[in-house]
Amino acid sequence: MSEHIAENIAVIQGRIENACKASGRDPGEVKLLLATKTVSAERIKIAFSAGVTLIAENKVQELKEKFEALKDFPHTKHFIGHLQTNKIKDLLKCEVACIESLDRLDLAEKLQQRLEFEDKTIEALIQVNTSFEESKFGVSPEHAVELVKQVSQFDRIKIKGLMTIGLFSDEIERVRKCFRLLKEIQRQIIDLEIPNVEMNELSMGMSGDLEAAIEEGATIVRIGTAIFGERIYSDSYYWNENKN
Ligand SMILES: *Cc1c(COP(=O)(O)O)cnc(C)c1O
């Protein structure tokens, strides 16, 4: 599989461009983020050589394991998994630029405390559960605006937008509804003009649904399988670790 990473990236970049064209968007508005869970540092470096340097992990343990091997290669790291408060310290050591999965007040509080202590700031996206599935993390759509307001009071956390995982379904119109909902929540928040809140980023769309996500306004698409191949672990291992 490794030998196909560069080719797969080219295919994905083509899909992003086509989706942008189809919806009259500038491809420069859409960032390709590599979801690198279970992918070794060696294989991530192949992706760097192919020119993609925005990556994200789901587990602090994996961030730590790959940190040394990747630290000399220029890249940007996001976090897209369920974050437990007792892992904040370790996460910050790994130089994560943005936590895309901020989904609750107590996590924001603990994060703010630790950031103050270390005299750092961090970017964040608020994760919204737009598919209403029990098994997924994320603040419920009806509480998203309130959470953004609350987190905006933490000066160390710079909110940049929203993130969601769409419904898993072959019925793309049902998946699209999730993306539309995220866009709608973004509009509501923009209208409120909340201090310390930027709403430019919408992280949505994965290997199977990136076209719909881009048509609905994604600025970050998170791609794993289509670039690195199938994973051995089921995604539920990453997405509902304390719900298993
Ligand atoms: C794994 C993962 C992705 C990528 O999914 P693929 O279907 O492999 O492209 C995107 N977002 C999150 C939060 C993930 O955990």
The ligand as a Tripos MOL2 file, in Angstrom:
@<TRIPOS>MOLECULE
LIG
   15    15     1     0     0
SMALL
NO_CHARGES

@<TRIPOS>ATOM
      1 C1        -10.6120    8.1880   10.6090 C.3       1 LIG1
      2 C2        -11.2530    9.4990   10.5690 C.ar      1 LIG1
      3 C3        -11.4330   10.1880    9.3720 C.ar      1 LIG1
      4 C4        -11.0420    9.6200    8.0180 C.3       1 LIG1
      5 O1        -11.9680    8.6550    7.6190 O.3       1 LIG1
      6 P1        -11.7560    7.8130    6.2840 P.3       1 LIG1
      7 O2        -13.0990    7.2550    6.0050 O.co2     1 LIG1
      8 O3        -10.7440    6.7750    6.5780 O.co2     1 LIG1
      9 O4        -11.3060    8.7450    5.2230 O.co2     1 LIG1
     10 C5        -12.0220   11.4380    9.4360 C.ar      1 LIG1
     11 N1        -12.4160   11.9850   10.6050 N.ar      1 LIG1
     12 C6        -12.2600   11.3560   11.7650 C.ar      1 LIG1
     13 C7        -12.7170   12.0120   13.0170 C.3       1 LIG1
     14 C8        -11.6780   10.0930   11.7860 C.ar      1 LIG1
     15 O5        -11.5370    9.4600   12.9600 O.3       1 LIG1
@<TRIPOS>BOND
     1     1     2 1
     2     2     3 ar
     3     2    14 ar
     4     3     4 1
     5     3    10 ar
     6     4     5 1
     7     5     6 1
     8     6     7 2
     9     6     8 1
    10     6     9 1
    11    10    11 ar
    12    11    12 ar
    13    12    13 1
    14    12    14 ar
    15    14    15 1
@<TRIPOS>SUBSTRUCTURE
     1 LIG1         1 GROUP 0 **** ****
